[in-house]
Amino acid sequence: MTNDQPSTEITPTDMAHLRRCLELAAEALADGDGPFGSVLADAVGNALREDRNREHSTGDPTAHPEIALARWAALNLDPEARAGATIYTSGEHCPMCAAGQGWSGVGRVVYIASSEQLTQWRAGWGAAESPVLPLAIGEVAPAVEAVGPVPELVEEIRTLHQAAAGA
C-alpha cells in the first residue's frame, strides 16, 4: 500500500494538471463512468493528451484513462520523451494501468488520492470491492516515479467517489 504523504513537492504546473483531472473525473461521473480523469504532459509540463474513465459508457471495463494515455505515449512519443513525461491522474493507478505505464516507459505519475484511500472510502460506504488488488504503483512498476497523494485536492475527489458509490 502507499504512504499517504506526498513524496515530492507539487509544483503549480502539477496542480493545474491535477485540477484538470478533477474536471475530467466529474465529466466521467456525469456520463455514468467511474470518476477518474488523467492528463499526459511532456517534460516541460505541456499537456499532450487527456482522457477520462469510459468503462460503463463503452461497455469496456479496461477503458481507463491512465492506460489509454500510456498506450498513446507508446505509439506517439520516442523513448526519451516518454521517460520525461508525466501522467497526472485523479487516483493512483490500478495494477493494469500501472503495468501499462511501466511497459510504455512514461517516467512519472502524479495522483491526487491513493489506492489505499479509495479502498478505505469505499469500504466505509459499503461499496463493492475492486476486482483487483489495490497495489501501489511502485509494487507493479518500480521504475515509475510516483508522487502522491495531494492532500489539497483529496476531498474534492473523495466527494466525486462518494457520489459514484451512492453514499
C-alpha positions as CSV (number, residue, x, y, z in Angstrom):
1,M,0.0,0.0,0.0
2,T,1.0,3.6,-0.4
3,N,2.1,6.1,2.2
4,D,-0.4,8.9,2.3
5,Q,2.3,11.7,2.3
6,P,3.4,13.3,-1.0
7,S,6.9,12.1,-1.9
8,T,8.0,15.3,-3.6
9,E,6.9,18.9,-3.9
10,I,3.9,19.6,-6.1
11,T,4.5,22.4,-8.5
12,P,2.0,24.9,-9.8
13,T,2.1,23.1,-13.2
14,D,1.3,19.8,-11.3
15,M,-1.6,21.5,-9.6
16,A,-3.0,22.9,-12.9
17,H,-3.0,19.4,-14.5
18,L,-4.4,17.8,-11.4
19,R,-7.3,20.3,-11.4
20,R,-8.0,19.3,-15.0
21,C,-8.0,15.7,-13.8
22,L,-10.8,16.6,-11.4
23,E,-12.8,18.2,-14.2
24,L,-12.4,15.1,-16.3
25,A,-13.4,12.9,-13.4
26,A,-16.6,14.9,-12.9
27,E,-17.3,14.6,-16.7
28,A,-16.9,10.8,-16.4
29,L,-19.2,10.7,-13.4
30,A,-21.8,12.7,-15.3
31,D,-21.7,10.1,-18.1
32,G,-22.1,7.2,-15.6
33,D,-18.5,6.2,-15.5
34,G,-16.2,6.0,-12.5
35,P,-14.8,9.4,-11.5
36,F,-11.3,9.2,-12.9
37,G,-9.5,11.7,-15.2
38,S,-6.0,11.9,-16.5
39,V,-3.6,14.2,-18.4
40,L,-0.4,13.3,-20.1
41,A,2.2,16.1,-20.1
42,D,5.7,16.3,-21.6
43,A,8.9,17.0,-19.7
44,V,8.3,20.8,-19.6
45,G,4.6,20.5,-18.5
46,N,2.8,20.9,-21.8
47,A,-0.4,18.8,-21.9
48,L,-0.2,16.4,-24.8
49,R,-3.4,14.4,-24.3
50,E,-6.2,13.8,-21.8
51,D,-8.9,11.3,-21.1
52,R,-11.4,10.1,-18.6
53,N,-12.9,6.8,-17.5
54,R,-15.2,5.3,-20.1
55,E,-15.7,1.8,-18.7
56,H,-19.5,1.9,-18.4
57,S,-20.3,4.2,-21.3
58,T,-18.3,2.0,-23.7
59,G,-19.0,-1.4,-22.0
60,D,-15.2,-2.0,-21.7
61,P,-14.1,-2.4,-18.1
62,T,-10.5,-1.7,-19.2
63,A,-11.3,1.8,-20.6
64,H,-9.3,3.6,-18.0
65,P,-7.7,6.9,-18.9
66,E,-4.3,6.1,-17.5
67,I,-3.8,3.1,-19.7
68,A,-5.2,4.9,-22.7
69,L,-2.6,7.7,-22.2
70,A,0.2,5.1,-21.7
71,R,-0.8,3.5,-25.0
72,W,-0.9,6.8,-26.8
73,A,2.6,7.7,-25.4
74,A,4.0,4.4,-26.5
75,L,2.7,4.9,-30.1
76,N,3.4,8.6,-30.4
77,L,6.5,9.5,-28.4
78,D,10.1,8.4,-28.6
79,P,11.6,6.6,-25.6
80,E,13.4,9.8,-24.3
81,A,10.1,11.8,-24.5
82,R,8.2,9.1,-22.7
83,A,10.8,8.9,-19.9
84,G,10.4,12.6,-19.3
85,A,6.6,12.6,-19.5
86,T,4.1,12.6,-16.6
87,I,0.7,11.1,-16.3
88,Y,-1.4,13.2,-13.9
89,T,-4.4,11.4,-12.6
90,S,-7.2,11.8,-10.1
91,G,-6.5,8.4,-8.4
92,E,-3.5,6.2,-8.1
93,H,-3.3,3.7,-10.9
94,C,-4.9,0.2,-10.6
95,P,-2.4,-2.6,-11.3
96,M,-3.5,-2.8,-15.0
97,C,-2.8,0.9,-15.6
98,A,0.4,0.8,-13.5
99,A,1.7,-2.1,-15.7
100,G,0.7,-0.1,-18.8
101,Q,2.7,2.9,-17.7
102,G,5.6,0.7,-16.7
103,W,5.7,-1.0,-20.1
104,S,5.2,2.3,-22.0
105,G,8.2,3.9,-20.3
106,V,6.3,7.1,-19.1
107,G,8.6,8.0,-16.3
108,R,6.4,9.8,-13.7
109,V,2.9,9.8,-12.3
110,V,1.3,12.3,-10.0
111,Y,-2.0,11.3,-8.4
112,I,-4.5,13.0,-6.1
113,A,-5.7,10.1,-4.0
114,S,-4.0,6.8,-3.3
115,S,-5.5,3.3,-3.9
116,E,-5.3,2.8,-0.1
117,Q,-7.5,5.9,0.4
118,L,-10.0,4.9,-2.2
119,T,-10.2,1.4,-0.8
120,Q,-10.9,2.7,2.7
121,W,-13.5,5.2,1.5
122,R,-15.4,2.6,-0.5
123,A,-15.3,0.1,2.4
124,G,-16.7,2.8,4.7
125,W,-19.6,3.5,2.3
126,G,-20.3,-0.2,1.9
127,A,-19.4,-0.1,-1.8
128,A,-18.3,-3.2,-3.8
129,E,-14.6,-4.1,-3.6
130,S,-12.4,-3.7,-6.6
131,P,-11.9,-6.9,-8.7
132,V,-8.1,-6.4,-8.5
133,L,-5.8,-5.8,-5.5
134,P,-5.2,-2.2,-4.6
135,L,-1.4,-2.4,-5.2
136,A,0.7,0.8,-5.1
137,I,2.2,1.8,-8.4
138,G,5.7,1.0,-7.2
139,E,4.7,-2.6,-6.4
140,V,3.8,-3.0,-10.1
141,A,6.1,-0.6,-11.9
142,P,9.0,0.2,-9.7
143,A,10.8,2.3,-12.3
144,V,7.9,4.8,-12.4
145,E,8.4,7.8,-10.1
146,A,5.1,8.0,-8.2
147,V,4.1,11.3,-6.5
148,G,1.0,11.5,-4.3
149,P,-1.4,11.7,-2.7
150,V,-2.0,15.5,-2.9
151,P,-3.8,16.5,0.3
152,E,-5.1,19.8,-1.0
153,L,-7.3,18.1,-3.6
154,V,-8.2,14.8,-1.8
155,E,-11.5,16.0,-0.5
156,E,-12.7,17.0,-4.0
157,I,-12.0,13.6,-5.5
158,R,-13.4,11.9,-2.4
159,T,-16.7,13.7,-2.9
160,L,-16.9,12.5,-6.5
161,H,-16.2,8.9,-5.5
162,Q,-18.8,9.2,-2.7
163,A,-21.4,10.3,-5.3
164,A,-20.4,7.4,-7.6
165,A,-20.9,5.0,-4.7
166,G,-24.3,6.4,-3.9
167,A,-23.3,7.1,-0.4
